[in-house]
Amino acid sequence: NTEAYDEFGSTLSLSRDGRLLAIGARGEDSGATGIDGDQTDNSVTEAGAVYLFRF
């Protein structure tokens, strides 16, 4: 999520217990999956992405 128009933070959702945060990036173009995917990959135009953070 290294580009300005990836719109990281365009959507947010917090689990009921406050331990899981989902952050959307609706403009993300990457086809990468998993942890440490290729952030420069722009092979899937406007695919979008969700990033999950557990606390």
PDB file of N, CA, C and O in Angstrom:
ATOM      1  N   ASN A   1       0.834  -1.170   0.000  1.00  0.00           N
ATOM      2  CA  ASN A   1       0.000   0.000   0.000  1.00  0.00           C
ATOM      3  C   ASN A   1       0.877   1.230   0.000  1.00  0.00           C
ATOM      4  O   ASN A   1       0.819   2.052   0.914  1.00  0.00           O
ATOM      5  N   THR A   2       1.675   1.346  -1.015  1.00  0.00           N
ATOM      6  CA  THR A   2       2.685   2.400  -1.027  1.00  0.00           C
ATOM      7  C   THR A   2       2.326   3.598  -1.884  1.00  0.00           C
ATOM      8  O   THR A   2       3.114   4.541  -1.966  1.00  0.00           O
ATOM      9  N   GLU A   3       1.177   3.598  -2.521  1.00  0.00           N
ATOM     10  CA  GLU A   3       0.825   4.690  -3.420  1.00  0.00           C
ATOM     11  C   GLU A   3      -0.301   5.547  -2.844  1.00  0.00           C
ATOM     12  O   GLU A   3      -1.154   5.057  -2.104  1.00  0.00           O
ATOM     13  N   ALA A   4      -0.290   6.824  -3.193  1.00  0.00           N
ATOM     14  CA  ALA A   4      -1.244   7.786  -2.643  1.00  0.00           C
ATOM     15  C   ALA A   4      -2.696   7.425  -2.927  1.00  0.00           C
ATOM     16  O   ALA A   4      -3.552   7.629  -2.066  1.00  0.00           O
ATOM     17  N   TYR A   5      -2.994   6.904  -4.087  1.00  0.00           N
ATOM     18  CA  TYR A   5      -4.386   6.650  -4.460  1.00  0.00           C
ATOM     19  C   TYR A   5      -4.886   5.261  -4.078  1.00  0.00           C
ATOM     20  O   TYR A   5      -5.950   4.843  -4.536  1.00  0.00           O
ATOM     21  N   ASP A   6      -4.142   4.546  -3.254  1.00  0.00           N
ATOM     22  CA  ASP A   6      -4.614   3.259  -2.747  1.00  0.00           C
ATOM     23  C   ASP A   6      -5.720   3.456  -1.709  1.00  0.00           C
ATOM     24  O   ASP A   6      -6.478   2.530  -1.423  1.00  0.00           O
ATOM     25  N   GLU A   7      -5.809   4.646  -1.153  1.00  0.00           N
ATOM     26  CA  GLU A   7      -6.851   5.033  -0.196  1.00  0.00           C
ATOM     27  C   GLU A   7      -6.875   4.168   1.058  1.00  0.00           C
ATOM     28  O   GLU A   7      -7.942   3.771   1.526  1.00  0.00           O
ATOM     29  N   PHE A   8      -5.699   3.879   1.596  1.00  0.00           N
ATOM     30  CA  PHE A   8      -5.604   3.153   2.862  1.00  0.00           C
ATOM     31  C   PHE A   8      -6.337   3.952   3.934  1.00  0.00           C
ATOM     32  O   PHE A   8      -6.093   5.147   4.100  1.00  0.00           O
ATOM     33  N   GLY A   9      -7.223   3.300   4.647  1.00  0.00           N
ATOM     34  CA  GLY A   9      -8.001   3.962   5.690  1.00  0.00           C
ATOM     35  C   GLY A   9      -9.350   4.462   5.202  1.00  0.00           C
ATOM     36  O   GLY A   9     -10.067   5.135   5.942  1.00  0.00           O
ATOM     37  N   SER A  10      -9.704   4.139   3.956  1.00  0.00           N
ATOM     38  CA  SER A  10     -10.986   4.600   3.411  1.00  0.00           C
ATOM     39  C   SER A  10     -12.171   3.985   4.152  1.00  0.00           C
ATOM     40  O   SER A  10     -13.256   4.566   4.177  1.00  0.00           O
ATOM     41  N   THR A  11     -11.972   2.823   4.750  1.00  0.00           N
ATOM     42  CA  THR A  11     -12.994   2.193   5.590  1.00  0.00           C
ATOM     43  C   THR A  11     -12.323   1.575   6.807  1.00  0.00           C
ATOM     44  O   THR A  11     -11.196   1.087   6.731  1.00  0.00           O
ATOM     45  N   LEU A  12     -13.023   1.601   7.915  1.00  0.00           N
ATOM     46  CA  LEU A  12     -12.515   1.032   9.167  1.00  0.00           C
ATOM     47  C   LEU A  12     -13.616   0.232   9.844  1.00  0.00           C
ATOM     48  O   LEU A  12     -14.794   0.584   9.768  1.00  0.00           O
ATOM     49  N   SER A  13     -13.220  -0.841  10.502  1.00  0.00           N
ATOM     50  CA  SER A  13     -14.170  -1.616  11.295  1.00  0.00           C
ATOM     51  C   SER A  13     -13.433  -2.234  12.477  1.00  0.00           C
ATOM     52  O   SER A  13     -12.361  -2.819  12.321  1.00  0.00           O
ATOM     53  N   LEU A  14     -14.019  -2.095  13.647  1.00  0.00           N
ATOM     54  CA  LEU A  14     -13.439  -2.638  14.867  1.00  0.00           C
ATOM     55  C   LEU A  14     -14.361  -3.724  15.398  1.00  0.00           C
ATOM     56  O   LEU A  14     -15.575  -3.533  15.474  1.00  0.00           O
ATOM     57  N   SER A  15     -13.784  -4.864  15.763  1.00  0.00           N
ATOM     58  CA  SER A  15     -14.596  -5.959  16.290  1.00  0.00           C
ATOM     59  C   SER A  15     -15.273  -5.540  17.591  1.00  0.00           C
ATOM     60  O   SER A  15     -14.852  -4.588  18.248  1.00  0.00           O
ATOM     61  N   ARG A  16     -16.302  -6.251  17.941  1.00  0.00           N
ATOM     62  CA  ARG A  16     -17.079  -5.926  19.135  1.00  0.00           C
ATOM     63  C   ARG A  16     -16.222  -5.906  20.398  1.00  0.00           C
ATOM     64  O   ARG A  16     -16.430  -5.070  21.277  1.00  0.00           O
ATOM     65  N   ASP A  17     -15.253  -6.833  20.491  1.00  0.00           N
ATOM     66  CA  ASP A  17     -14.400  -6.879  21.685  1.00  0.00           C
ATOM     67  C   ASP A  17     -13.201  -5.938  21.590  1.00  0.00           C
ATOM     68  O   ASP A  17     -12.409  -5.857  22.529  1.00  0.00           O
ATOM     69  N   GLY A  18     -13.054  -5.224  20.469  1.00  0.00           N
ATOM     70  CA  GLY A  18     -11.985  -4.244  20.315  1.00  0.00           C
ATOM     71  C   GLY A  18     -10.612  -4.832  20.054  1.00  0.00           C
ATOM     72  O   GLY A  18      -9.611  -4.122  20.145  1.00  0.00           O
ATOM     73  N   ARG A  19     -10.544  -6.111  19.732  1.00  0.00           N
ATOM     74  CA  ARG A  19      -9.244  -6.760  19.556  1.00  0.00           C
ATOM     75  C   ARG A  19      -8.831  -6.923  18.100  1.00  0.00           C
ATOM     76  O   ARG A  19      -7.679  -7.265  17.830  1.00  0.00           O
ATOM     77  N   LEU A  20      -9.738  -6.690  17.155  1.00  0.00           N
ATOM     78  CA  LEU A  20      -9.424  -6.852  15.737  1.00  0.00           C
ATOM     79  C   LEU A  20      -9.883  -5.610  14.978  1.00  0.00           C
ATOM     80  O   LEU A  20     -11.048  -5.219  15.053  1.00  0.00           O
ATOM     81  N   LEU A  21      -8.963  -5.002  14.255  1.00  0.00           N
ATOM     82  CA  LEU A  21      -9.241  -3.811  13.461  1.00  0.00           C
ATOM     83  C   LEU A  21      -9.049  -4.151  11.991  1.00  0.00           C
ATOM     84  O   LEU A  21      -8.002  -4.670  11.606  1.00  0.00           O
ATOM     85  N   ALA A  22     -10.048  -3.865  11.171  1.00  0.00           N
ATOM     86  CA  ALA A  22      -9.961  -4.055   9.722  1.00  0.00           C
ATOM     87  C   ALA A  22      -9.888  -2.679   9.075  1.00  0.00           C
ATOM     88  O   ALA A  22     -10.714  -1.810   9.353  1.00  0.00           O
ATOM     89  N   ILE A  23      -8.895  -2.484   8.210  1.00  0.00           N
ATOM     90  CA  ILE A  23      -8.716  -1.218   7.506  1.00  0.00           C
ATOM     91  C   ILE A  23      -8.754  -1.492   6.011  1.00  0.00           C
ATOM     92  O   ILE A  23      -8.003  -2.325   5.503  1.00  0.00           O
ATOM     93  N   GLY A  24      -9.632  -0.786   5.311  1.00  0.00           N
ATOM     94  CA  GLY A  24      -9.782  -0.983   3.878  1.00  0.00           C
ATOM     95  C   GLY A  24      -8.914  -0.033   3.068  1.00  0.00           C
ATOM     96  O   GLY A  24      -8.586   1.072   3.502  1.00  0.00           O
ATOM     97  N   ALA A  25      -8.555  -0.496   1.885  1.00  0.00           N
ATOM     98  CA  ALA A  25      -7.835   0.317   0.904  1.00  0.00           C
ATOM     99  C   ALA A  25      -8.506   0.052  -0.441  1.00  0.00           C
ATOM    100  O   ALA A  25      -8.058  -0.796  -1.212  1.00  0.00           O
ATOM    101  N   ARG A  26      -9.580   0.784  -0.712  1.00  0.00           N
ATOM    102  CA  ARG A  26     -10.405   0.459  -1.872  1.00  0.00           C
ATOM    103  C   ARG A  26      -9.730   0.705  -3.210  1.00  0.00           C
ATOM    104  O   ARG A  26     -10.195   0.185  -4.224  1.00  0.00           O
ATOM    105  N   GLY A  27      -8.662   1.470  -3.252  1.00  0.00           N
ATOM    106  CA  GLY A  27      -7.961   1.731  -4.505  1.00  0.00           C
ATOM    107  C   GLY A  27      -6.732   0.870  -4.723  1.00  0.00           C
ATOM    108  O   GLY A  27      -6.026   1.038  -5.717  1.00  0.00           O
ATOM    109  N   GLU A  28      -6.468  -0.047  -3.811  1.00  0.00           N
ATOM    110  CA  GLU A  28      -5.286  -0.922  -3.921  1.00  0.00           C
ATOM    111  C   GLU A  28      -5.336  -1.715  -5.225  1.00  0.00           C
ATOM    112  O   GLU A  28      -6.369  -2.291  -5.567  1.00  0.00           O
ATOM    113  N   ASP A  29      -4.218  -1.743  -5.949  1.00  0.00           N
ATOM    114  CA  ASP A  29      -4.130  -2.420  -7.248  1.00  0.00           C
ATOM    115  C   ASP A  29      -3.316  -3.704  -7.211  1.00  0.00           C
ATOM    116  O   ASP A  29      -3.130  -4.335  -8.252  1.00  0.00           O
ATOM    117  N   SER A  30      -2.838  -4.098  -6.073  1.00  0.00           N
ATOM    118  CA  SER A  30      -1.918  -5.232  -5.989  1.00  0.00           C
ATOM    119  C   SER A  30      -2.632  -6.578  -6.047  1.00  0.00           C
ATOM    120  O   SER A  30      -3.738  -6.738  -5.529  1.00  0.00           O
ATOM    121  N   GLY A  31      -1.980  -7.532  -6.682  1.00  0.00           N
ATOM    122  CA  GLY A  31      -2.455  -8.906  -6.685  1.00  0.00           C
ATOM    123  C   GLY A  31      -1.741  -9.739  -5.636  1.00  0.00           C
ATOM    124  O   GLY A  31      -1.973 -10.943  -5.535  1.00  0.00           O
ATOM    125  N   ALA A  32      -0.865  -9.101  -4.846  1.00  0.00           N
ATOM    126  CA  ALA A  32      -0.094  -9.800  -3.818  1.00  0.00           C
ATOM    127  C   ALA A  32      -1.016 -10.279  -2.701  1.00  0.00           C
ATOM    128  O   ALA A  32      -2.040  -9.654  -2.422  1.00  0.00           O
ATOM    129  N   THR A  33      -0.651 -11.383  -2.068  1.00  0.00           N
ATOM    130  CA  THR A  33      -1.418 -11.910  -0.942  1.00  0.00           C
ATOM    131  C   THR A  33      -0.487 -12.222   0.217  1.00  0.00           C
ATOM    132  O   THR A  33       0.720 -12.380   0.036  1.00  0.00           O
ATOM    133  N   GLY A  34      -1.058 -12.309   1.400  1.00  0.00           N
ATOM    134  CA  GLY A  34      -0.292 -12.714   2.574  1.00  0.00           C
ATOM    135  C   GLY A  34       0.577 -11.613   3.142  1.00  0.00           C
ATOM    136  O   GLY A  34       0.495 -10.450   2.747  1.00  0.00           O
ATOM    137  N   ILE A  35       1.403 -12.015   4.074  1.00  0.00           N
ATOM    138  CA  ILE A  35       2.307 -11.099   4.763  1.00  0.00           C
ATOM    139  C   ILE A  35       3.518 -10.825   3.889  1.00  0.00           C
ATOM    140  O   ILE A  35       4.059 -11.737   3.265  1.00  0.00           O
ATOM    141  N   ASP A  36       3.942  -9.572   3.845  1.00  0.00           N
ATOM    142  CA  ASP A  36       5.112  -9.132   3.073  1.00  0.00           C
ATOM    143  C   ASP A  36       4.956  -9.352   1.570  1.00  0.00           C
ATOM    144  O   ASP A  36       5.929  -9.680   0.891  1.00  0.00           O
ATOM    145  N   GLY A  37       3.751  -9.176   1.047  1.00  0.00           N
ATOM    146  CA  GLY A  37       3.524  -9.253  -0.395  1.00  0.00           C
ATOM    147  C   GLY A  37       4.226  -8.106  -1.110  1.00  0.00           C
ATOM    148  O   GLY A  37       4.658  -7.145  -0.472  1.00  0.00           O
ATOM    149  N   ASP A  38       4.340  -8.203  -2.414  1.00  0.00           N
ATOM    150  CA  ASP A  38       5.015  -7.186  -3.228  1.00  0.00           C
ATOM    151  C   ASP A  38       4.167  -5.916  -3.279  1.00  0.00           C
ATOM    152  O   ASP A  38       3.158  -5.878  -3.983  1.00  0.00           O
ATOM    153  N   GLN A  39       4.561  -4.886  -2.548  1.00  0.00           N
ATOM    154  CA  GLN A  39       3.798  -3.647  -2.479  1.00  0.00           C
ATOM    155  C   GLN A  39       3.855  -2.835  -3.767  1.00  0.00           C
ATOM    156  O   GLN A  39       3.063  -1.909  -3.940  1.00  0.00           O
ATOM    157  N   THR A  40       4.765  -3.159  -4.665  1.00  0.00           N
ATOM    158  CA  THR A  40       4.852  -2.432  -5.935  1.00  0.00           C
ATOM    159  C   THR A  40       4.052  -3.114  -7.040  1.00  0.00           C
ATOM    160  O   THR A  40       3.981  -2.593  -8.152  1.00  0.00           O
ATOM    161  N   ASP A  41       3.453  -4.259  -6.760  1.00  0.00           N
ATOM    162  CA  ASP A  41       2.637  -4.991  -7.732  1.00  0.00           C
ATOM    163  C   ASP A  41       1.345  -4.213  -8.001  1.00  0.00           C
ATOM    164  O   ASP A  41       0.583  -3.947  -7.071  1.00  0.00           O
ATOM    165  N   ASN A  42       1.097  -3.851  -9.237  1.00  0.00           N
ATOM    166  CA  ASN A  42      -0.137  -3.157  -9.618  1.00  0.00           C
ATOM    167  C   ASN A  42      -0.864  -3.924 -10.715  1.00  0.00           C
ATOM    168  O   ASN A  42      -1.398  -3.321 -11.646  1.00  0.00           O
ATOM    169  N   SER A  43      -0.889  -5.241 -10.610  1.00  0.00           N
ATOM    170  CA  SER A  43      -1.401  -6.091 -11.679  1.00  0.00           C
ATOM    171  C   SER A  43      -2.923  -6.262 -11.680  1.00  0.00           C
ATOM    172  O   SER A  43      -3.476  -6.782 -12.650  1.00  0.00           O
ATOM    173  N   VAL A  44      -3.607  -5.838 -10.618  1.00  0.00           N
ATOM    174  CA  VAL A  44      -5.058  -6.035 -10.530  1.00  0.00           C
ATOM    175  C   VAL A  44      -5.712  -4.680 -10.233  1.00  0.00           C
ATOM    176  O   VAL A  44      -5.914  -4.319  -9.073  1.00  0.00           O
ATOM    177  N   THR A  45      -6.033  -3.950 -11.277  1.00  0.00           N
ATOM    178  CA  THR A  45      -6.541  -2.588 -11.152  1.00  0.00           C
ATOM    179  C   THR A  45      -7.785  -2.518 -10.270  1.00  0.00           C
ATOM    180  O   THR A  45      -8.759  -3.242 -10.476  1.00  0.00           O
ATOM    181  N   GLU A  46      -7.722  -1.610  -9.265  1.00  0.00           N
ATOM    182  CA  GLU A  46      -8.839  -1.337  -8.355  1.00  0.00           C
ATOM    183  C   GLU A  46      -9.387  -2.580  -7.656  1.00  0.00           C
ATOM    184  O   GLU A  46     -10.588  -2.665  -7.400  1.00  0.00           O
ATOM    185  N   ALA A  47      -8.527  -3.537  -7.348  1.00  0.00           N
ATOM    186  CA  ALA A  47      -8.962  -4.762  -6.664  1.00  0.00           C
ATOM    187  C   ALA A  47      -9.421  -4.471  -5.237  1.00  0.00           C
ATOM    188  O   ALA A  47     -10.363  -5.092  -4.745  1.00  0.00           O
ATOM    189  N   GLY A  48      -8.757  -3.530  -4.581  1.00  0.00           N
ATOM    190  CA  GLY A  48      -9.050  -3.243  -3.189  1.00  0.00           C
ATOM    191  C   GLY A  48      -8.334  -4.225  -2.272  1.00  0.00           C
ATOM    192  O   GLY A  48      -7.855  -5.269  -2.715  1.00  0.00           O
ATOM    193  N   ALA A  49      -8.267  -3.884  -1.001  1.00  0.00           N
ATOM    194  CA  ALA A  49      -7.601  -4.745  -0.026  1.00  0.00           C
ATOM    195  C   ALA A  49      -8.145  -4.455   1.365  1.00  0.00           C
ATOM    196  O   ALA A  49      -8.677  -3.377   1.632  1.00  0.00           O
ATOM    197  N   VAL A  50      -8.000  -5.433   2.236  1.00  0.00           N
ATOM    198  CA  VAL A  50      -8.334  -5.269   3.651  1.00  0.00           C
ATOM    199  C   VAL A  50      -7.124  -5.701   4.454  1.00  0.00           C
ATOM    200  O   VAL A  50      -6.559  -6.768   4.213  1.00  0.00           O
ATOM    201  N   TYR A  51      -6.727  -4.879   5.403  1.00  0.00           N
ATOM    202  CA  TYR A  51      -5.600  -5.170   6.289  1.00  0.00           C
ATOM    203  C   TYR A  51      -6.166  -5.410   7.681  1.00  0.00           C
ATOM    204  O   TYR A  51      -6.957  -4.610   8.181  1.00  0.00           O
ATOM    205  N   LEU A  52      -5.761  -6.510   8.306  1.00  0.00           N
ATOM    206  CA  LEU A  52      -6.267  -6.872   9.628  1.00  0.00           C
ATOM    207  C   LEU A  52      -5.171  -6.721  10.671  1.00  0.00           C
ATOM    208  O   LEU A  52      -4.038  -7.155  10.467  1.00  0.00           O
ATOM    209  N   PHE A  53      -5.522  -6.101  11.786  1.00  0.00           N
ATOM    210  CA  PHE A  53      -4.595  -5.898  12.894  1.00  0.00           C
ATOM    211  C   PHE A  53      -5.241  -6.452  14.156  1.00  0.00           C
ATOM    212  O   PHE A  53      -6.353  -6.066  14.517  1.00  0.00           O
ATOM    213  N   ARG A  54      -4.539  -7.357  14.819  1.00  0.00           N
ATOM    214  CA  ARG A  54      -5.046  -7.958  16.054  1.00  0.00           C
ATOM    215  C   ARG A  54      -4.298  -7.351  17.236  1.00  0.00           C
ATOM    216  O   ARG A  54      -3.075  -7.216  17.207  1.00  0.00           O
ATOM    217  N   PHE A  55      -5.046  -6.988  18.273  1.00  0.00           N
ATOM    218  CA  PHE A  55      -4.467  -6.381  19.474  1.00  0.00           C
ATOM    219  C   PHE A  55      -4.633  -7.294  20.658  1.00  0.00           C
ATOM    220  O   PHE A  55      -4.208  -6.956  21.762  1.00  0.00           O
TER     221      PHE A  55
END
